[in-house]
C-alpha cells in the first residue's frame, strides 16, 4: 500500500527547482507534496505527484537524475498530539523514521504526512493496527 515518491537531485542554482516544476506542469502532472533539502552544491527534491510514471519518464528524459522510493502516507487528525501518536506507534514497533514531511490535502480536519521508514510493511501494519488510515497511490490521484 506504499505510495511512490520521486527523489530528484537538483543543482543548487537559481531557477533549478522552477525548471522541474515547469516540466511537470507542461506534462499535466500535479504536485501533491514536496520537500527540499540542500547542500552547498545540490539539493534533494522529494515529490509526491498524481502520476508518478509520467513524471519519472518526463524528468528522466529531461536529463534529471532521480530515484523512485516507496514511502508511507498516513492520515492524522489535525490537532495537537496526533503526529506524536503516529510516531509513537512506529517507536513502539521498533521502526526507524528516516524523514517525514507534510502532505497537501483538501480537508480541514486531517493532515497527511509522508513517512520514510526502514520497514514499510511493518510500519503500515503497526499504523493500521493503531487505527490510522493509510494513503494509497489512488488516494493521491484523487487529491
N, C-alpha and C positions, 0 to 999 in steps of 0.2 A: 504493500500500500504506500510505499515511499513515493515522494514526488521528486521530479528531476530538477536539479539546479545546474545552471551554466556558470562555470567559473572562467572568466576571460582575463587574460594577462594583458595589461594595458601600459603603454609608456606613460610616465609621469610628465606630461607636457600639455600645454594649453590646447583645448579642443578635442583631446583624445576620447573622453567619455561621450561627448556630444556626437562624435563621429559614429560611435557604436549605437547610440540611441536613434540616430538618424537612419542608419541602415535598417534597424529593426522597424522603425515607423514606416519606412518606404516599402517594407515587406508585410505590412499589416500585422505586426507582432506587438502585442500589448504586454508591457511590463507590469507584473503583479507585485513583485517585491524586489528590492535591491539593497546591496551593501557594498561599500568600497573601503578597502584598506590600502594604504600606500606606504611606500618607502621612498627614498630619495630618487630612485631611477624608474620604478614601475609601480603599478597598482594592481590589485586583485579585485575585480568587479564580479560580484556574485549576483545572479539574476534568477528569478522565477518568472517564467513567461507563459502566455496562453498557448503557445505552440513551440514546444522545445525542439522538435525535429527540424522544423523550418528555420528556427533561429540558429541552431547549431550549424546547419549547412550554409546558411547565408553568411554567418560570421566567418566560418572556415574558408569559404570561397573568397571572402574579402581579405584573407590573409591573417586573421587573428588566431592566436594560439589559445585554445580553450579546452576545457575538460567538462564532462557531464558527471555529476555526482548525485547519488541518492541522499535525500535528507528527509527528515520527519517534519510534517506540518501539523501543528496542534492548535485547536480552537480552545481558548481560555476565556473565562469571564473577564470583562473589562472593569475590574475593581481591585483595590489594593490587596496584595497577598496571593492572588490567583497564579501569577507566574512562579512565585516561590513554591506554591503547592505542586505545580507541574515539575519543577526542578527537583523537589524533594522526592518525587516518585522515582526519578532517574537515580538520584543518590542512593535511595533505599535499595534499588535493584543493582547497584554497583556499576552503573553505566556512566562512562566519562563523557562529559559535554565538551566538544571541541570549540564550538562557537554558536551563537544564535543571533537572529535579527528579527525585527517586526515585519509583519505582512500587511499590506494594504487591503482593507476589506470594506465592503459597503454595509456596515452594521454599526449600531451604536452600543450594542450590548455585549459584543465579543471582540476580542483581538485575535489575530492569527500570528503565530510565532513559528519561524523556521529554525529547526534544531539540527545541528550536525553532531552526530554521536558515533561512538566507535562500534556499536552493535545496533543496527537499525531494527531488526526483528525483535530483539529483546526490549528495546525502548518502546516500540509500538505496542507490544503485548502489555508491558507494565503500565503505560499510559491508559490504554483501553480498560484494563482491569481496574484502574483507579477512577474510571468514569469519564475520561477525557475523550473528546471527539477528534479523530484524526482527519486530516485533509488529504484528499486524493488529487491526482492529476485532473480528473474530471471536475472536481470542485474548483480547481484553479481556472479552468476554462470557463466556468460559469460566473466568475467574479467580474 
